[in-house]
């Protein structure tokens, strides 16, 4: 059996590591610390702000509160954070350490926000949601901004191409709507001003936080799939037009012109994609958004599709792909072994991606991102197959 995503602690860790000015303290064993750090370092080696109590045998027998209190002091001395995100794991939950009392007793300058994330109590998505929702503790009511402003929920600091995609998303707004706060890829100052937005746009993850902000601050929210291609951009624009009374007609026309001009030199290659069977797996919002782009804009056929958080065994999806006529696989580094086994190309678009680098601003969102995504798809195919036999038949 192969797990499809990860445990609750990993999800909480992912949601919180992007908050600048904060540090993540795992009250767990060394394996949790090493595993979460290894995945994060593969995406961003320059920004590792985490520490761990490293629960020992004696902590299991006598309790780990003393180790936790010591770790809180060390975290403040080491990182000088404004906020310490205290994330519990399986062992601290089993031995029933009173982490809330330890957090209240902490006498340091940093505020402590506790997230209970024992791995046996849920999966990665559950931890991500719980951690995002905990961020509401750092928010207070603010007047709504005079100009249209939105918060973007669900874009993680270690999501593949998160930085380039974020800039491309700003471009889609074209100055008509201000991007207020990106959760969880923001500073604490940006986090605190989140209640001033007029709308929360949820890209799959963050529904719990959006509901809490609607309850406390009256901010409505919309849940969208990841905005790949013109189809995804249209979904975002329709949402903003409906909510704020705006018109993105010029942006639509510009998007079409730019992509048509950019793809004209590879038109014969694009023809070969029509009807090609593909399989894809990813987080719900990304999987749905990518499938819609592939079907509507490239004319490809989806043979197998899975939302990672809905799978209990990754091998079930692998078996479905093996039984299909899949020619291209879309997923993460976890699917590299399957692609190699089937001798088909793999386009990595979903977390985690630890066997590829992204150091230039090459998004997969917006007009430029559509060109980059299509270019990478064609190059993956050409790099795996005998292209003269595959694309010119």
C-alpha positions as a Python dict, from the first residue, in 0.01 Angstrom:
ca = {
    (1, 'X'): (0, 0, 0),
    (2, 'X'): (126, 346, -92),
    (3, 'X'): (-18, 651, 83),
    (4, 'X'): (-133, 915, -162),
    (5, 'X'): (-36, 1230, 28),
    (6, 'X'): (91, 1240, 387),
    (7, 'X'): (-11, 1270, 749),
    (8, 'X'): (-189, 1552, 929),
    (9, 'X'): (136, 1688, 1076),
    (10, 'X'): (290, 1723, 730),
    (11, 'X'): (-15, 1918, 614),
    (12, 'X'): (-1, 2156, 910),
    (13, 'X'): (371, 2204, 856),
    (14, 'X'): (315, 2287, 488),
    (15, 'X'): (47, 2544, 569),
    (16, 'X'): (257, 2730, 826),
    (17, 'X'): (611, 2736, 689),
    (18, 'X'): (523, 3013, 445),
    (19, 'X'): (431, 3264, 718),
    (20, 'X'): (724, 3504, 739),
    (21, 'X'): (796, 3614, 1094),
    (22, 'X'): (683, 3282, 1237),
    (23, 'X'): (861, 2958, 1322),
    (24, 'X'): (716, 2606, 1330),
    (25, 'X'): (787, 2401, 1643),
    (26, 'X'): (700, 2034, 1608),
    (27, 'X'): (625, 1862, 1937),
    (28, 'X'): (705, 1521, 1799),
    (29, 'X'): (981, 1269, 1731),
    (30, 'X'): (1288, 1327, 1517),
    (31, 'X'): (1146, 1143, 1216),
    (32, 'X'): (863, 1398, 1180),
    (33, 'X'): (1115, 1680, 1191),
    (34, 'X'): (1348, 1521, 938),
    (35, 'X'): (1072, 1418, 697),
    (36, 'X'): (893, 1753, 691),
    (37, 'X'): (1220, 1944, 664),
    (38, 'X'): (1343, 1725, 380),
    (39, 'X'): (1033, 1787, 170),
    (40, 'X'): (1039, 2160, 239),
    (41, 'X'): (1412, 2194, 170),
    (42, 'X'): (1364, 2034, -172),
    (43, 'X'): (1137, 2327, -258),
    (44, 'X'): (1308, 2614, -74),
    (45, 'X'): (1647, 2550, 85),
    (46, 'X'): (1696, 2918, 170),
    (47, 'X'): (1401, 2944, 410),
    (48, 'X'): (1387, 2675, 677),
    (49, 'X'): (1226, 2804, 997),
    (50, 'X'): (1141, 2503, 1206),
    (51, 'X'): (1255, 2322, 1516),
    (52, 'X'): (1145, 2018, 1712),
    (53, 'X'): (1126, 1894, 2069),
    (54, 'X'): (1255, 1551, 1953),
    (55, 'X'): (1046, 1353, 2201),
    (56, 'X'): (1261, 1092, 2377),
    (57, 'X'): (1191, 767, 2559),
    (58, 'X'): (1196, 947, 2894),
    (59, 'X'): (942, 1200, 2761),
    (60, 'X'): (712, 912, 2669),
    (61, 'X'): (740, 773, 3022),
    (62, 'X'): (739, 1092, 3230),
    (63, 'X'): (569, 1339, 2995),
    (64, 'X'): (710, 1585, 2746),
    (65, 'X'): (590, 1920, 2885),
    (66, 'X'): (934, 2008, 3022),
    (67, 'X'): (1096, 1935, 2686),
    (68, 'X'): (828, 2145, 2517),
    (69, 'X'): (885, 2442, 2749),
    (70, 'X'): (1256, 2421, 2681),
    (71, 'X'): (1198, 2400, 2305),
    (72, 'X'): (974, 2708, 2312),
    (73, 'X'): (1252, 2908, 2476),
    (74, 'X'): (1510, 2775, 2229),
    (75, 'X'): (1285, 2855, 1931),
    (76, 'X'): (1259, 3216, 2043),
    (77, 'X'): (1633, 3244, 2107),
    (78, 'X'): (1718, 3084, 1773),
    (79, 'X'): (1474, 3260, 1539),
    (80, 'X'): (1338, 3565, 1729),
    (81, 'X'): (991, 3503, 1584),
    (82, 'X'): (676, 3705, 1645),
    (83, 'X'): (474, 3384, 1644),
    (84, 'X'): (561, 3023, 1727),
    (85, 'X'): (334, 2772, 1557),
    (86, 'X'): (326, 2475, 1793),
    (87, 'X'): (228, 2163, 1597),
    (88, 'X'): (168, 1839, 1787),
    (89, 'X'): (235, 1491, 1650),
    (90, 'X'): (127, 1134, 1716),
    (91, 'X'): (346, 1063, 2019),
    (92, 'X'): (265, 1384, 2207),
    (93, 'X'): (-104, 1314, 2142),
    (94, 'X'): (-79, 954, 2264),
    (95, 'X'): (98, 1047, 2588),
    (96, 'X'): (-151, 1335, 2627),
    (97, 'X'): (94, 1616, 2692),
    (98, 'X'): (-88, 1930, 2804),
    (99, 'X'): (47, 2148, 2523),
    (100, 'X'): (-207, 2425, 2575),
    (101, 'X'): (-97, 2480, 2934),
    (102, 'X'): (267, 2479, 2827),
    (103, 'X'): (188, 2739, 2560),
    (104, 'X'): (3, 2960, 2810),
    (105, 'X'): (287, 2932, 3060),
    (106, 'X'): (546, 3044, 2806),
    (107, 'X'): (690, 3379, 2915),
    (108, 'X'): (861, 3480, 2592),
    (109, 'X'): (783, 3769, 2357),
    (110, 'X'): (644, 3546, 2081),
    (111, 'X'): (281, 3449, 2068),
    (112, 'X'): (214, 3073, 2056),
    (113, 'X'): (-53, 2931, 1825),
    (114, 'X'): (-124, 2560, 1879),
    (115, 'X'): (-233, 2318, 1606),
    (116, 'X'): (-320, 1960, 1702),
    (117, 'X'): (-200, 1743, 1413),
    (118, 'X'): (-149, 1381, 1520),
    (119, 'X'): (-102, 1179, 1203),
    (120, 'X'): (-352, 910, 1300),
    (121, 'X'): (-625, 1176, 1332),
    (122, 'X'): (-623, 1274, 966),
    (123, 'X'): (-435, 1317, 643),
    (124, 'X'): (-231, 1596, 489),
    (125, 'X'): (-534, 1795, 376),
    (126, 'X'): (-689, 1779, 725),
    (127, 'X'): (-369, 1920, 874),
    (128, 'X'): (-347, 2191, 610),
    (129, 'X'): (-706, 2299, 680),
    (130, 'X'): (-661, 2292, 1059),
    (131, 'X'): (-342, 2500, 1039),
    (132, 'X'): (-494, 2756, 803),
    (133, 'X'): (-799, 2791, 1026),
    (134, 'X'): (-573, 2851, 1327),
    (135, 'X'): (-440, 3165, 1156),
    (136, 'X'): (-770, 3339, 1233),
    (137, 'X'): (-642, 3372, 1592),
    (138, 'X'): (-398, 3635, 1463),
    (139, 'X'): (-668, 3843, 1290),
    (140, 'X'): (-888, 4124, 1417),
    (141, 'X'): (-1175, 4313, 1249),
    (142, 'X'): (-1072, 4587, 1004),
    (143, 'X'): (-1266, 4826, 778),
    (144, 'X'): (-1319, 4686, 428),
    (145, 'X'): (-1077, 4833, 174),
    (146, 'X'): (-1222, 5106, -48),
    (147, 'X'): (-1089, 4950, -368),
    (148, 'X'): (-1177, 4588, -459),
    (149, 'X'): (-938, 4358, -273),
    (150, 'X'): (-921, 3981, -234),
    (151, 'X'): (-739, 3729, -22),
    (152, 'X'): (-608, 3417, -192),
    (153, 'X'): (-635, 3101, 20),
    (154, 'X'): (-471, 2768, -52),
    (155, 'X'): (-148, 2865, -229),
    (156, 'X'): (132, 2710, -25),
    (157, 'X'): (490, 2832, 0),
    (158, 'X'): (620, 2499, -131),
    (159, 'X'): (365, 2439, -406),
    (160, 'X'): (531, 2378, -741),
    (161, 'X'): (587, 2711, -920),
    (162, 'X'): (407, 2896, -639),
    (163, 'X'): (616, 3212, -678),
    (164, 'X'): (582, 3248, -1057),
    (165, 'X'): (214, 3150, -1044),
    (166, 'X'): (146, 3413, -779),
    (167, 'X'): (294, 3686, -998),
    (168, 'X'): (91, 3558, -1292),
    (169, 'X'): (-224, 3571, -1078),
    (170, 'X'): (-149, 3933, -996),
    (171, 'X'): (-125, 3994, -1368),
    (172, 'X'): (-469, 3842, -1425),
    (173, 'X'): (-614, 4099, -1184),
    (174, 'X'): (-462, 4371, -1405),
    (175, 'X'): (-472, 4636, -1133),
    (176, 'X'): (-851, 4625, -1113),
    (177, 'X'): (-846, 4417, -796),
    (178, 'X'): (-578, 4432, -528),
    (179, 'X'): (-432, 4106, -404),
    (180, 'X'): (-447, 4172, -31),
    (181, 'X'): (-310, 3859, 142),
    (182, 'X'): (-197, 3519, 17),
    (183, 'X'): (-247, 3244, 272),
    (184, 'X'): (-20, 3081, 348),
    (185, 'X'): (252, 3268, 162),
    (186, 'X'): (269, 3601, 341),
    (187, 'X'): (416, 3807, 622),
    (188, 'X'): (246, 3844, 960),
    (189, 'X'): (162, 4203, 870),
    (190, 'X'): (-13, 4085, 555),
    (191, 'X'): (-190, 3814, 753),
    (192, 'X'): (-324, 4068, 1003),
    (193, 'X'): (-467, 4287, 727),
    (194, 'X'): (-654, 3993, 568),
    (195, 'X'): (-988, 4099, 726),
    (196, 'X'): (-985, 4419, 516),
    (197, 'X'): (-1050, 4226, 193),
    (198, 'X'): (-1391, 4217, 30),
    (199, 'X'): (-1366, 3855, -84),
    (200, 'X'): (-1177, 3534, -7),
    (201, 'X'): (-1087, 3329, -315),
    (202, 'X'): (-1021, 2968, -210),
    (203, 'X'): (-811, 2757, -445),
    (204, 'X'): (-926, 2423, -307),
    (205, 'X'): (-769, 2448, 39),
    (206, 'X'): (-875, 2692, 308),
    (207, 'X'): (-1253, 2648, 319),
    (208, 'X'): (-1243, 2619, 699),
    (209, 'X'): (-1056, 2948, 734),
    (210, 'X'): (-1285, 3113, 479),
    (211, 'X'): (-1591, 3007, 679),
    (212, 'X'): (-1437, 3133, 1001),
    (213, 'X'): (-1355, 3470, 841),
    (214, 'X'): (-1708, 3492, 703),
    (215, 'X'): (-1846, 3425, 1052),
    (216, 'X'): (-1617, 3670, 1230),
    (217, 'X'): (-1564, 3943, 972),
    (218, 'X'): (-1850, 3900, 725),
    (219, 'X'): (-1616, 3831, 430),
    (220, 'X'): (-1781, 3615, 161),
    (221, 'X'): (-1581, 3348, -18),
    (222, 'X'): (-1571, 3166, -350),
    (223, 'X'): (-1413, 2823, -407),
    (224, 'X'): (-1236, 2792, -743),
    (225, 'X'): (-1021, 2535, -915),
    (226, 'X'): (-661, 2622, -994),
    (227, 'X'): (-677, 2867, -1288),
    (228, 'X'): (-484, 2687, -1561),
    (229, 'X'): (-528, 2823, -1913),
    (230, 'X'): (-792, 3060, -2040),
    (231, 'X'): (-1060, 2837, -1891),
    (232, 'X'): (-918, 2888, -1542),
    (233, 'X'): (-867, 3260, -1593),
    (234, 'X'): (-1229, 3290, -1708),
    (235, 'X'): (-1345, 3127, -1386),
    (236, 'X'): (-1155, 3385, -1180),
    (237, 'X'): (-1269, 3678, -1394),
    (238, 'X'): (-1636, 3571, -1383),
    (239, 'X'): (-1612, 3551, -1005),
    (240, 'X'): (-1465, 3901, -975),
    (241, 'X'): (-1707, 4050, -1226),
    (242, 'X'): (-2001, 3909, -1035),
    (243, 'X'): (-1871, 4017, -693),
    (244, 'X'): (-1733, 4363, -776),
    (245, 'X'): (-1918, 4466, -1095),
    (246, 'X'): (-1598, 4477, -1304),
    (247, 'X'): (-1535, 4402, -1671),
    (248, 'X'): (-1239, 4190, -1786),
    (249, 'X'): (-1328, 4185, -2158),
    (250, 'X'): (-999, 4346, -2259),
    (251, 'X'): (-802, 4098, -2050),
    (252, 'X'): (-983, 3809, -2220),
    (253, 'X'): (-901, 3940, -2565),
    (254, 'X'): (-539, 4003, -2471),
    (255, 'X'): (-505, 3650, -2329),
    (256, 'X'): (-636, 3496, -2651),
    (257, 'X'): (-407, 3706, -2872),
    (258, 'X'): (-97, 3635, -2668),
    (259, 'X'): (-146, 3260, -2651),
    (260, 'X'): (-247, 3232, -3018),
    (261, 'X'): (65, 3420, -3128),
    (262, 'X'): (290, 3224, -2892),
    (263, 'X'): (160, 2881, -2998),
    (264, 'X'): (150, 2946, -3373),
    (265, 'X'): (505, 2809, -3435),
    (266, 'X'): (415, 2474, -3276),
    (267, 'X'): (71, 2431, -3431),
    (268, 'X'): (159, 2100, -3601),
    (269, 'X'): (273, 1959, -3268),
    (270, 'X'): (-49, 2073, -3100),
    (271, 'X'): (-251, 1885, -3360),
    (272, 'X'): (-87, 1562, -3245),
    (273, 'X'): (-215, 1620, -2890),
    (274, 'X'): (-579, 1611, -2999),
    (275, 'X'): (-744, 1297, -2864),
    (276, 'X'): (-427, 1180, -2688),
    (277, 'X'): (-519, 986, -2368),
    (278, 'X'): (-367, 1122, -2047),
    (279, 'X'): (-394, 1042, -1677),
    (280, 'X'): (-354, 1289, -1397),
    (281, 'X'): (-340, 1296, -1021),
    (282, 'X'): (-315, 1599, -796),
    (283, 'X'): (-480, 1791, -518),
    (284, 'X'): (-846, 1845, -597),
    (285, 'X'): (-829, 2204, -719),
    (286, 'X'): (-518, 2143, -929),
    (287, 'X'): (-637, 1812, -1071),
    (288, 'X'): (-974, 1954, -1177),
    (289, 'X'): (-820, 2273, -1315),
    (290, 'X'): (-558, 2084, -1515),
    (291, 'X'): (-808, 1834, -1653),
    (292, 'X'): (-1035, 2114, -1771),
    (293, 'X'): (-744, 2286, -1946),
    (294, 'X'): (-626, 1968, -2118),
    (295, 'X'): (-975, 1877, -2242),
    (296, 'X'): (-1109, 2218, -2344),
    (297, 'X'): (-796, 2389, -2473),
    (298, 'X'): (-568, 2111, -2597),
    (299, 'X'): (-832, 1857, -2698),
    (300, 'X'): (-674, 1575, -2498),
    (301, 'X'): (-875, 1292, -2342),
    (302, 'X'): (-855, 1206, -1973),
    (303, 'X'): (-828, 830, -1929),
    (304, 'X'): (-778, 832, -1549),
    (305, 'X'): (-808, 1111, -1297),
    (306, 'X'): (-768, 1116, -920),
    (307, 'X'): (-775, 1373, -644),
    (308, 'X'): (-485, 1290, -417),
    (309, 'X'): (-664, 1367, -91),
    (310, 'X'): (-950, 1129, -182),
    (311, 'X'): (-720, 828, -235),
    (312, 'X'): (-636, 585, 43),
    (313, 'X'): (-394, 380, -168),
    (314, 'X'): (-188, 534, -447),
    (315, 'X'): (-140, 188, -596),
    (316, 'X'): (-512, 178, -686),
    (317, 'X'): (-462, 476, -916),
    (318, 'X'): (-142, 325, -1055),
    (319, 'X'): (-331, 6, -1146),
    (320, 'X'): (-597, 206, -1330),
    (321, 'X'): (-328, 387, -1527),
    (322, 'X'): (-154, 60, -1612),
    (323, 'X'): (-482, -80, -1745),
    (324, 'X'): (-547, 226, -1963),
    (325, 'X'): (-387, 352, -2283),
    (326, 'X'): (-237, 653, -2109),
    (327, 'X'): (22, 830, -2323),
    (328, 'X'): (115, 1112, -2082),
    (329, 'X'): (101, 1123, -1703),
    (330, 'X'): (47, 1443, -1501),
    (331, 'X'): (136, 1439, -1133),
    (332, 'X'): (424, 1489, -890),
    (333, 'X'): (764, 1336, -823),
    (334, 'X'): (578, 1050, -651),
    (335, 'X'): (460, 932, -995),
    (336, 'X'): (807, 928, -1158),
    (337, 'X'): (852, 556, -1095),
    (338, 'X'): (522, 472, -1265),
    (339, 'X'): (604, 690, -1566),
    (340, 'X'): (941, 518, -1598),
    (341, 'X'): (779, 175, -1571),
    (342, 'X'): (530, 258, -1848),
    (343, 'X'): (789, 449, -2053),
    (344, 'X'): (564, 752, -2082),
    (345, 'X'): (637, 1119, -2012),
    (346, 'X'): (552, 1273, -1675),
    (347, 'X'): (466, 1641, -1641),
    (348, 'X'): (517, 1747, -1280),
    (349, 'X'): (264, 2008, -1172),
    (350, 'X'): (152, 1902, -823),
    (351, 'X'): (322, 1886, -483),
    (352, 'X'): (572, 1744, -411),
    (353, 'X'): (828, 1811, -683),
    (354, 'X'): (1172, 1723, -549),
    (355, 'X'): (1348, 1603, -865),
    (356, 'X'): (1312, 1923, -1069),
    (357, 'X'): (1415, 2284, -1002),
    (358, 'X'): (1228, 2605, -1074),
    (359, 'X'): (1467, 2900, -1042),
    (360, 'X'): (1331, 3122, -1319),
    (361, 'X'): (994, 3294, -1339),
    (362, 'X'): (813, 3035, -1550),
    (363, 'X'): (452, 3017, -1430),
    (364, 'X'): (182, 2771, -1533),
    (365, 'X'): (-93, 3033, -1483),
    (366, 'X'): (-194, 3323, -1709),
    (367, 'X'): (-116, 3369, -2077),
    (368, 'X'): (259, 3333, -2026),
    (369, 'X'): (197, 3035, -1800),
    (370, 'X'): (-19, 2867, -2065),
    (371, 'X'): (271, 2896, -2309),
    (372, 'X'): (518, 2759, -2051),
    (373, 'X'): (288, 2471, -1958),
    (374, 'X'): (227, 2374, -2321),
    (375, 'X'): (597, 2406, -2402),
    (376, 'X'): (693, 2181, -2111),
    (377, 'X'): (428, 1927, -2210),
    (378, 'X'): (559, 1907, -2567),
    (379, 'X'): (919, 1886, -2449),
    (380, 'X'): (839, 1607, -2202),
    (381, 'X'): (679, 1411, -2486),
    (382, 'X'): (969, 1477, -2722),
    (383, 'X'): (1219, 1379, -2455),
    (384, 'X'): (1050, 1043, -2390),
    (385, 'X'): (931, 927, -2731),
    (386, 'X'): (1079, 905, -3077),
    (387, 'X'): (917, 1230, -3174),
    (388, 'X'): (920, 1184, -3549),
    (389, 'X'): (720, 868, -3504),
    (390, 'X'): (486, 1009, -3239),
    (391, 'X'): (399, 1362, -3343),
    (392, 'X'): (397, 1328, -3719),
    (393, 'X'): (192, 1014, -3762),
}
